[in-house]
Amino acid sequence: MIQKRTSAMRRMLLIPSFAILIGVLPARLCEGCFSIVVGKKASADGYVLVAHNEDDGAPQIVNHHKIIRQRHTPGGKVQLRNGGAIDEIGETWACLWSEMPGMLFSDSYINEWGVTVTSDNCPSREDKPEITDGGIGYMLRRLVALRARTAREGVLLAGRLVEQFGYIDSGRTYIICDPDEGWLFAVVKGKHWLAQRVADDQVAMVANTYTIRQVDLADATHFLGSQDIIEYAKSRGWYNPKKDGAFDFATTYASPIAARSLSNLGRQGDGLRYVSAGPIQDSEKLPFSVTPRHKISPTDLMQVLRHEKSPASAAASTISWSICSDATQTSFVAQLRKGMPLDIGIVYWVTLASPRTSFYVPFRFGIPDFPQGYRSDSKRPSAQEFSAHVAAPFKAEPSQAFWTFSNFYQKLDGAPAELIERVKTRAIEIETDAFSRQGAVETNAVQSYTKDKSAAAKTLLDYSDGIYVSCLKAMGNIISESADEKK
């Protein structure tokens, strides 16, 4: 099995694409991360929704932590990973933290104000970056999560850090949102960046290449960025107004290979077709955002994140690609609601392993911490450790969430389509039940919260634990049923 997968990986590495190509299973190609932002007026909740598939080649592990609010001694410094430093601040915010040890650009955060930070790799054409004091990379999203009370504040902080130190990777789009505003923060290697706000009645999607096109820095309500973003492009010969017409950031700054990648275009296009009120034509210039045909719910976004290329989707488009991939290590949908205490209104629906065969389990911000099974050593596993875990006989082990979900995913390698559909059906049943009980759980939690926050937090964690146990039982039953059917 391992030799078979290694050979498949070698073949995939020959494909000229900027999508992430290293997967564990040979059945389907890993395409890359995928993100969705739903404006508050486009959302069924009335507040911003964020969704994300985090794709990274194995071996990996995903841990989840609750970081508490912290006070800091005046005069301290925060050390960046490559030598730079910035002043510490008096207080940093509590956060939910999805950690992928050993990965510089794969963690996600939601802080106590609902500021959510995740990202998509978006290669740029920059080959002469300006870097100071080693630059910034890993710490950029963490500092935004720890310090920002709003998405706009987070965008401005990220912009200042990029302009001070220079960004060390080729390029990336950070999703920076709060309950009221959703922003796409596009950063280029070096000291240039541009951010655009997703309109309140719109839905935006990103698939590993820049999507911001128009630029109007005079409109600070919708655009923020480096003041010389256009002039710098002219100086590098990337943009000629007489020849090129109106400035297009994505066309000008993106790596041409990433911008034309059929994987990137296909995934963004297919995702937009799920929600768009109007037709989405195949194009190298897909829209930054679309008006949805109805108010978008978390379950709508889960459906998009589970999307796989099929004959039906291929028939609807000449470019169609799977959004859900072999290398999706974790997937989430974040409800960022302010109509109740944020400890209750912020809900993080998360899978471990690909949502193709996994279950979205809801955790509210007010939980004291994630269940113990969601945390392990903050160290990336070796290939041998990873293989030992995922190749072992399946056991629904509550104390090892990531390995249980990943092992389950591996056991379905090559399974018939009917079994995969059975898994999806069972997952949706559990998720639907969780949504149906959401209102009652929240009403009780709000009543308890005003009297005893600790008791409310325990109630919320017990609710999540119950759903987690239901998922473990479902996986065990499916494996047993599958084994019986083979006899």
N, C-alpha and C positions, 0 to 999 in steps of 0.2 A: 504493500500500500504506500509506504513512504517513498520507495523508489519510483513508483508510478507517478506520485505527485511531484517529485523533484523533476522528473522528465517533462511533465506538463508545464512546470514553471519555466524551464529553460526555453520551451517553445514559445511561451507567452512573451518572454523578454525580447523576442525577435520582432514583435509587433511594434511599429513606430507610432506610439501614442503617449500623450502626457498623462493619461489616466494611470492610476496605481495598478500595477500588473501582477504583483505577487499575491497569490491566494493560496489557501490550504487545499481546497477541493478542486479537482480537475474539471468538474462538470460545467461550471460557468465562470466566465472571466470577471475578475474584480475590476470595477469601473472607476471608483473613486467616491469621495465624499459628496453629499448632497444636502442642501439646506433650503428651508422654506420660511418666509416671513409673511404673516397675514396681518394687515392693518386692522385697527380696532373696529372700524365700521364695516369691514368685510368679515369679521369674526362673529360667530354665533354667541360667543361669550360677551361681546362688547368691549373686549380688551385684546391686545396683541397676542397672537399665537406664534410660537417658534417651533420648528421641527428640523431634525438633523439625523442623517446616517453618517456615522464615523467609520470610514474604511481605512484599514491599515493591514499590511501583510503580516501573517503569522511569523514567529510566535509572539503572542501578546497576552496581556491580562488587563482587565478593567476593574479598578477599585472605585468605591463611592464613599465619600466622607462628608461629614457636616463640620465646617470650620466655624468656630464661635467668634462673636464680635470681640475684638481685642483692643486694649489701650497700650500705647507705646511711650517709652521714655523720650522726652524732648531731646533733640540733638543727635538721634540715631541715624543710621544709614541703612538703606536697602541695597544689597549687593546684587548686581546683575550677573548672569552666568559667565560672561566673557570679560569681566574686569571693571565695567562701569559701575557707578553707584548713584543713587538719588536720595534725597532727604526722606526720612521716615515722617509719617504724619501722626497726629495724636491718637486717632482711632481708626480702625479698619473694620469693615462690615462682615457679618456672618455670611457664609456661602454654602451651597451644595456644590460639591466638587466631584466631577467625573475624571478620574486620574488614569492615564495610561503610562505607567512607569517606563522611562527610557525614551519616550517620544517627546520631541520638542514642540510639536504643533498639533497635538491631538486632544488635549484636555478641554473640558467644557465646564462652565460655571453658571450658577444662578445665585444672586445675592439677596439679602433680606428685603431689598427694595424692588425686587423683580428684575434687576439688571441682569440680562442673560448674555453670555459670550460664548460663541463657538466659531468654527471657521472652515473654509474650503481652500485647499491649495489652488492657486491661480498663477501659473508661471508668467513672468513678464519678459520683455525683450531687453531689459536693462543689463548692460555689460560693463558699466563704469560707475558702480555705486560708490557713494560717499559714506564711509563708516567711521564713527568716532568712538573711542574707548571700547572697542570690541563689538559695538552695535547692540541691538536688542532683538530678541526673538521669543523664547519661552516665556519670559516674564511679562510680556506685553498684555496678554489677556488676563493674567492673574492680577496685575496691578489695576486694571480696569474693574475687575470684579470686586476687589478689596476696597476700592476708593470711590467708585462712582455711585451717586444716588439716582441718576437718570441716564438714559441711553445717550442723550446729547452730551452730557458731562463726560461719559465714557469715551465718546468719539473724540472730543476735544483733548482729553488726556492722552489717548492713544496717538493723536496727531502730534502733540508736543513731544512725546517720547520718541517718535519716529524722526522728527526734525532735529532732536537733540543728539540721538545716537546713531540713527540709520538702521534700517531693517536688514537682517542678515540673510533672509531667504529670498528666493527669486521673486515671489509675489504671493499674495493671499487676499481673500476676501473674508473679513471678520464680520460675523453677524452680531450686532450690538443692539439689544432691544430692552424696553421696559414695558409696563402695562399700556402706556399711551403712544409710544413711538418705536418704530422699527427702522434701523439703519443698516446699510451695507457699507462697510469701511474697507475700501480697496487700497492695499499698500503695495508699493513697488520696492524692489531691492534698493536700499539707499534711503534717501530722505524725502521721497515724494509719496503723496497719498491723496485720495479723494473719497468722500463719503456722500451718499445720497439717501435721503429718507424715503421709505416706502409710503406712498400716500395712504391715508386712513382707509380708503375704500378699495385698496388694491392688494394683490398677492404677488410676491416676488420669489423667484427660485434661482439657485446658483448650483452649477455643476462643473467646477474646476476650471472655469475661465471667467474673466471679468465680464460683468453684465451692465455696468454703468456706461451710458453712452453720452447723453448731453451733459453739459457743464455750465452752471450759472452761479458762480461764487458770489454774485451780488444778491442772490436769493438765499440768504443764510437759513431760512426756514426749511429749505429742502436740500441745500448743498453746503458742504464744508470741505476744505482741502488746502493743499499747498497753493500759495498765491501764484507761483510760477509754473503751475502744472501744464499750461499751454505753451508758454515761452520756452520752457525746457525742452519740450517735444520738438519745437521748431529748431532749437539750437542743435539737436541731435540728428536733424534731418528726417525725423519720423513723421512730421506733419508740415504740409505746405498748403496754406489756406487757398491759394489760387488753384491748385491742382485738386485738393481733397475736399474743398467745400467746408461745411460746418464741422467743427471739431467733434470727434467721437473718441472718448477716452478708451473704451474697450478695444476698438480697432487700432488705436495709436499705441497703446502701452502693452497690450497682451502679447505673449509669445504667439507668433502666427500659427505654429503647430497646435498649440492648445486651443486657439480661437477657432480653428477649422476641424478640430477633432470630432469625428462622427459620434464618439462616445459622449463627449460633452454636449454637443448640439442635440443628440438624440435624447439624452436623459432630461435636459432642460425642457425640450419641446414636448416630450411625453408627459412630464410633470405638469406643465402648463395646460395641456389638453384635459387633464382631469378636472380642472376647476374653471377654465376660461369661459366667459359668456360668448365669446366669438371664436372663429376658427383660428388655429395656429398653423401657419404655413412653414414648411421646411425652409430654413434660411440660416446664413452665417450671422445674421443680425436679428436674433430673437428679441422680443420686447423685454425691457427691464422688469416690467410688472404688467399684470392684466386685471381687468374687472371680473370678479367671479360671477358665475351664473346663479349662485345662491350663497347665503351666509355659510362660512366654512367652520366646521366643527373639528375637534381633535380626531374623531374617527375618520373624517375625510382625509386628514393628513396621514394617519396610519395607513390608509389604503394607498396613498401615493408612495410612501416609504417602502411598502411591500411590493411595489410594481415590478413585474418581470416582463421582459420582451416575450410576446406570444404571436402566433399567426394572426390573431385578431388585431393586435396593436400594430403589427408590421403592415397589415393591409391598409390601416388608416394613415400610415405615414411611410415615406420612403426611408426615413431615418428613425429607427426605433431601437432603444437600448434599455437594459434592465437598470433600474434605480437601486433595487435591493440586490446585493452582491454577496459573493462568498466571503469577502474580507470585511463585511460590516461587523465590527466588533461590538458596537453598541449603537442603539437608535433611541431617540427620545422625541417626545412632543411636550412642550411646556405651555401650560395655561397660566397666564400672568394677569390675575384678576384682582381688582381693588375694591370690589363691592362688599368686602368683608375683611376681617384682619388678614394681612398678607401671609401670616403663618398658615392660614387655612386656604386662602384664595390662590396661592401659588402652588400648582400641582405639576410635578415632574413625572410624566409617564415614560418609563424606560425599559428597554429590552437589553439583554446581554446575548450576544451572538446575533446573527442576521434575523431581522423580523420575519423573514420567509418562514421560519420554523420556531419563532420565539413569541413571547407574550409580553405585552406592555403592562408593567406593574406600576400603580400610582403611588408616589410619595409626596406628601405635603411639606412645605418648607418648615412647618413647626415641629416636625419630628425631632427628638433629641439627637438621633443619629440614624444611619441606615442599619438594617439588621446586620449582625456580625458576619453573616455569610457573604455580604456584599463588599467586604474588605479583606485584603490579603497583604502579603509583603509588598512594599513599594519597590519592586524590582522586576524588570522584564524577565520572563522565564527564558531558559535556553530552549533550543529546538527539541532537545531530548525530553526536557520536563514537559513541554507543551504536548509532544506526541504521546508521552506516557499518560497524561490526563485524558486527552481526547480519544485515545485508542482503547482505554480501559473499558470493561463491561459497564453498561449504563447503570447508575445508581442515583436516585433523586436525593441528593445530599444537601440539606438545608444550610449547612455551615460552609458550603462552597458554591455560591451562586454562579459565578462566571464559569467554573469548570463544569457544573451540571448542565447549564444551557449550551455550552460549547460542545460538550460530549454528546448531548441530544442532537445537535445540529449535524455532527459528524456521523452519527448512527443512521441518519437519513440520506447520506450520500448515495445518490443513484436510486433512491426510492421511487416507486411508481408515482405518477402525477396524482392518482387518487389518494394515496397516503398523504402526500403533501397538502392536498386540499382538505383532507380530514383534520390535519394539524391546524391549518388556518381557520377552519370552521370552529374547532374547539377553542382556539385562542380568541377568536372574535366573540364567542359565547361568554367566555370569562370576562373579557373587556366590556362587553355590553352589560353584563350583570354589574360590574363595578361602576359603570356610568349610571345605571338605573338607581343605584343606591347612593350616588354621590350627594344628591340634595339633602337626603335625610341625615347622612353622616355629617355633612357640613353644618346643618341646622343644630344638631346636638353638640357639635364641637364649638360652635359660636356661643351657645348658651353656657357651656362649661368653661370656655375660655375667659369669660368676664369674671368668673369666680376663682378659677384655679388653672393657670396656663399649663402647669405640669401635668395635671390630669387630662386636659385636652390633648396635649402632645402624646401622651400614652395611648389615648383612644385612637388618634390618627395613626400611630405606628401599629397598633393592634389590627386596624382595618387593613393596612398595607400588608402586614404579615399574613393575614388570612388569605388575601388574594395570591400572595407568593406561594403559600402552601397549596392552594388550589392548582396553581400552575405546575408545581412539582408532581402532584398526584396525576394531573392530566398527562404529563410527559411519561411517567411510569406506566400508566394504563396504555398509552399509545404504543410504547415499546413492547409491552406484553402482548397486546393484540396483534401487532405485526409479527411477533415470533410465532404466535399460535397459527396465524394464517399461512405461514411458511411450512408448517408441519404437514 
